[in-house]
Amino acid sequence: MLMAHPAVLEDLIAQYEALSLLGAKESTPQARQRLADISYSLCVATGTKDVDMAVIAARHRLSGARPEDDSLVQSAGTAEPAA
């Protein structure tokens, strides 16, 4: 499975939470569609079928979610020297 970049997940979570807080479900058709699109993107990015599970899965993939998370740390062998 392809893994979404943590920055993408963070952005999707922020958009989902903002739309949810603003009551997009009871708002304009455009706001409801945007919430549906963000929900779908979260599900695809996390390999889940439920938006609540997608948010949980996305948060677990973010840097700092687990002490052993090193997703943004380059190993010494892969760092390129500055020119």
Residue frames relative to the residue before (quaternion, step in Angstrom):
aa qw qx qy qz dx dy dz
M 1.0000 0.0000 0.0000 0.0000 0.00 0.00 0.00
L 0.4469 -0.6658 0.5260 0.2834 3.56 -1.03 0.80
M 0.2582 -0.7631 0.5757 0.1400 3.54 -1.04 0.79
A 0.4056 -0.7029 0.5312 0.2434 3.57 -0.87 0.96
H 0.5454 -0.6040 0.4706 0.3410 3.55 -1.12 0.68
P 0.5957 -0.5986 0.3937 0.3631 3.61 -0.99 0.75
A 0.6264 0.5381 -0.3495 0.4427 3.61 1.01 -0.68
V 0.6310 0.5188 -0.3248 0.4767 3.57 1.07 -0.74
L 0.6576 0.5071 -0.3083 0.4641 3.56 0.92 -0.89
E 0.6443 0.5279 -0.3187 0.4524 3.56 0.95 -0.88
D 0.6601 0.5037 -0.3000 0.4697 3.57 0.98 -0.87
L 0.6534 0.5115 -0.3152 0.4605 3.59 0.93 -0.86
I 0.6430 0.5105 -0.3225 0.4712 3.59 0.96 -0.85
A 0.6562 0.5169 -0.3146 0.4508 3.60 0.89 -0.90
Q 0.6697 0.4888 -0.2994 0.4722 3.59 0.93 -0.87
Y 0.6453 0.5235 -0.3184 0.4562 3.58 0.96 -0.88
E 0.6861 0.4815 -0.2878 0.4633 3.57 0.86 -0.94
A 0.6417 0.5195 -0.3306 0.4572 3.60 0.97 -0.78
L 0.6775 0.4817 -0.2949 0.4711 3.58 0.87 -0.91
S 0.6416 0.5232 -0.3226 0.4588 3.57 1.02 -0.78
L 0.6684 0.5037 -0.2962 0.4602 3.58 0.96 -0.89
L 0.6862 0.4758 -0.2753 0.4764 3.55 1.08 -0.72
G 0.4786 -0.7015 0.4185 0.3221 3.57 1.28 -0.02
A 0.1029 0.8463 -0.5152 0.0881 3.56 0.99 0.82
K 0.5897 0.5868 -0.3753 0.4086 3.60 1.10 -0.60
E 0.7512 0.3462 -0.1927 0.5279 3.59 1.09 -0.69
S 0.5558 0.6415 -0.3621 0.3852 3.59 1.27 0.09
T 0.8057 -0.2583 0.2201 0.4854 3.53 -1.22 -0.64
P 0.6434 -0.5135 0.3862 0.4161 3.59 -1.20 0.35
Q 0.6313 0.5364 -0.3344 0.4493 3.60 1.06 -0.73
A 0.6596 0.4951 -0.3081 0.4743 3.59 0.97 -0.82
R 0.6401 0.5113 -0.3248 0.4725 3.60 0.99 -0.78
Q 0.6573 0.5015 -0.3150 0.4660 3.59 0.98 -0.81
R 0.6398 0.5215 -0.3271 0.4601 3.58 0.98 -0.80
L 0.6406 0.5097 -0.3189 0.4777 3.59 1.00 -0.82
A 0.6431 0.5125 -0.3169 0.4725 3.59 0.99 -0.81
D 0.6550 0.5150 -0.3077 0.4594 3.60 0.98 -0.84
I 0.6625 0.4892 -0.3012 0.4806 3.58 0.94 -0.90
S 0.6322 0.5322 -0.3275 0.4581 3.60 0.98 -0.83
Y 0.6534 0.5061 -0.3033 0.4742 3.56 0.95 -0.91
S 0.6621 0.5101 -0.3118 0.4519 3.59 0.90 -0.91
L 0.6319 0.5221 -0.3301 0.4682 3.59 1.00 -0.76
C 0.6569 0.5087 -0.3102 0.4621 3.58 0.93 -0.87
V 0.6627 0.4933 -0.3066 0.4728 3.59 0.92 -0.87
A 0.6827 0.5117 -0.2879 0.4350 3.57 0.89 -0.96
T 0.7655 0.3514 -0.1884 0.5050 3.59 1.12 -0.60
G 0.4516 -0.7090 0.4407 0.3150 3.59 1.25 -0.11
T 0.5308 0.6073 -0.4144 0.4215 3.56 1.13 0.66
K 0.3981 -0.7177 0.5191 0.2386 3.57 -1.30 0.22
D 0.7077 0.3824 -0.2256 0.5496 3.57 1.31 -0.16
V 0.4894 -0.7014 0.4265 0.2944 3.59 -0.74 1.01
D 0.6195 0.5346 -0.3591 0.4488 3.61 1.02 -0.64
M 0.6608 0.4764 -0.2976 0.4978 3.58 0.99 -0.79
A 0.6147 0.5530 -0.3441 0.4450 3.59 1.09 -0.69
V 0.6469 0.5080 -0.3197 0.4703 3.59 0.97 -0.82
I 0.6459 0.5102 -0.3174 0.4709 3.58 0.96 -0.86
A 0.6716 0.4969 -0.2970 0.4626 3.58 0.87 -0.95
A 0.6503 0.5164 -0.3189 0.4568 3.59 0.96 -0.83
R 0.6537 0.5120 -0.3189 0.4571 3.58 0.94 -0.83
H 0.6488 0.5187 -0.3205 0.4554 3.59 1.04 -0.70
R 0.6816 0.4852 -0.2878 0.4661 3.57 1.15 -0.51
L 0.5451 0.6270 -0.4049 0.3818 3.58 1.22 -0.21
S 0.6093 -0.5548 0.4240 0.3758 3.54 -1.17 0.62
G 0.7849 0.2916 -0.2356 0.4934 3.54 -0.91 0.93
A 0.4828 0.6723 -0.4411 0.3469 3.58 1.25 -0.09
R 0.7731 0.1186 -0.0544 0.6207 3.55 1.14 -0.70
P 0.5704 -0.6106 0.4132 0.3622 3.62 -0.99 0.68
E 0.7205 0.4370 -0.2586 0.4723 3.61 1.03 -0.68
D 0.4267 0.7050 -0.4649 0.3236 3.60 1.27 0.13
D 0.0450 0.7960 -0.6000 0.0659 3.56 -0.68 1.12
S 0.2101 0.8401 -0.4813 0.1356 3.57 1.17 0.58
L 0.7555 0.3605 -0.2150 0.5031 3.60 1.09 -0.52
V 0.5770 0.5796 -0.3712 0.4397 3.57 1.29 0.06
Q 0.2962 -0.7441 0.5713 0.1792 3.58 -0.81 1.01
S 0.4300 -0.6638 0.5372 0.2931 3.52 -1.07 0.71
A 0.6515 -0.5460 0.3614 0.3832 3.59 -1.17 0.58
G 0.6645 0.5290 -0.2988 0.4350 3.59 1.08 -0.69
T 0.7300 0.4220 -0.2511 0.4754 3.62 1.11 -0.42
A 0.5141 0.6392 -0.4326 0.3741 3.60 1.21 -0.17
E 0.3065 -0.7446 0.5656 0.1782 3.56 -0.99 0.89
P 0.4716 -0.6743 0.4793 0.3054 3.60 -0.90 0.83
A 0.5093 -0.6330 0.4895 0.3165 3.55 -1.13 0.66
A 0.3761 -0.7472 0.5075 0.2068 3.57 -1.01 0.81
